[in-house]
Amino acid sequence: MSNTHKSKLPARIVPLLASLALGACAGGQPPLATVDHVDLERFMGDWYVIANIPTFIEKGAHNAVESYELNPDGSIATTFVFRQDGFDGEEKVHRPVGFVTDTETNAVWGMRFIWPIKADYRIVYLTEDYSQTIIARNKRDYVWIMARTPSISTADYDKMTGLVEDMGYDISKVQKVPQQW
């Protein structure tokens, strides 16, 4: 290898390494803190989606409900049901599987919609009576405000959206999910 070629090699690698480093820093925010502990048995059941930053499958969702059931193997059978684009719209049902990845707190899950990918799913807020929760992701791309009832008070909603904003989310992307029962 000639000296000329050797000197060009680092020049080619430096921009690549710089772009990788910048990409790694793009999120730049620390991991989200979760709740101290989740009693999985109490967390199971129906949760109405009050508001979210919707994924592509949730756009236009009405009467969205996420239901959890603990499987004997510790995984979490999940059923996500909603009406598409209106209260009389087509019913959509998705059945991802949850996997607790932090067994000390039970607050960090991997949610698998498509094998083998497990999406980050963090329980970052949970009321003492297990009536309201916020599920977030470290990427701060999607978030779900959920409750055991199809509506919550304005004060509770404002508190929860304030917490979401404090986590570093773009609060302008949070959308209320229409619920009519």
N, C-alpha and C positions, 0 to 999 in steps of 0.2 A: 504494500500500500504506500503510495507516495505521501510526502508531507503535506502536499496541497489537499489531498483527499482527507487526511486526518483532521486538518483544521476546519474543513467544512462540516464534518460530522457533528461536532458540538453545536455548530450554528443551526443545524437542522433540529437537533434535539431540544434546545433551549425553548423555542416557541411552543413545542409540543408540551413540554413539562410546565411551562407557564400557563398554557390554556387548561391543562388538567388541574393545576393548583387553583386557578381562578374558578373553575367549575366546582371544585370541592368547597370553596368558600362562598359560593353563590347563595346558599341557604343562610349561612352566617349566623343563624340563631341557635341558641343552646337547645338541647332536647327539652321537650315539655315535661313539666313536673306532673305526676299523676297523683291521684288520691292515695292516702296511706295504705288502705286495705279495702278490698271489695269482697263481701260475703257473696260468693257465687250463687248460692241457693236463693238469697234474697233478690239478687239482680235478675234472675230468670223471670220470664213472663213477657207481657206486652209492654212496649214503649211506643207512644205516639211521637212522630217526628214533628216537632213544633216549628223548627226552622233549620236551615242548613245552607252550606255552600254545596250545591248539588253536583254529584258525579253525572256523567253523561246519561246513565240509565235513569236517574232521578228527575231529570228536567221535565217539568210539567206534571209532577206527581201531586195527587190529591188523596186525602185520607191515608197517608203513609203510616204504616205500623211495622215496627221491627219486633219480632218475637224470638226469645231465646229459650232453649231447653238444654239442660246439662245432660250429656250422654254418659253412659257408664265408663267410657274410656277417658273422660275428662274433657273431651272436645265439646263444642257448643253448637248444637243444631240451630241454625238461624233461618227464620222465614221472614222475608221482607215483602210486604204486600202493599200495593197502592193502585189507584185508578189513574190512567193516563189522560192528561189534558182536561180533566173535568170530573165531577162527582159521578157522572154516568158513563165515564170513559171506560175503555177496556181495562180489565183487571190484569195487573202484571204481578208475577210472583217470582222471586229470586230466592235461592236457598244456599247461601254461602255457609261455610263451616268455620267456626271460630276456634282458635287454639290459644290457650293461656301461655304466654311466653315468659312472664315474670310470676312465678308461683309464690314468691314472698308477699306480693301485694295483690295479685290477681287483677291488676289494673292495666296490664299491657297484653294485648292479644295480637295474633296474626289472624286476619280474616281472609279466607281463601274463597274467591269466586271462581277462579280457574286454576287448576292444578298446573304447576307446583307453586304458584305465586301466592304469597301471604302478605296482604296489605297491612300496614301499620295502623293500629286501632288502639287508642289510649283513653282510658277513663280519667279525665282530668278534673271533673267536678261531679260530686254526687251528694245529694242532700242526706242528712242523717236518717231520714225515714224512707230513703230509696224511692222518692217520688219524682225527682228531677235529676237529670244528668247531662253532662256535655262529653261528647266523644270527639277527640281531635287527632290530628296527625302531626308528626314532627315537621313535615314539609309545609305545614300551614296552608295546604291546598283545599282540603275538605274539612268540614266540621258539621256535627249534628247536635242540636239542642233537642232533648227528648224528655217526655214526661209520661207518667202513668195515666194521665187524663188528656183528652184531645185539646184542651186549652189550659193556659196558665195566666196568672194575673199580669198586668202590664208591669208592675214593679218587679216581679220575678223575671219576666222577659228582659227588661232593661238591665237587671243585674247580670243575667247570664250573657247577654250580648256584650256588656261591658267587660266581663271576664274574657270573652273570646277576643275582643280587641286588645286587651292587656297582654294576651298571649302572642300578639304579633300578627294576627290575621287582618286582612283587608275587610273591614266590617261592611263596606259597601256591597260586598258580594253575598252577604248573608240574606237569604230569602225566607219569608214565612211560608210554611207549607199549609195550604188550605185544608182545614179539617171540618167536616160537617157530618154529624152522626145523629 
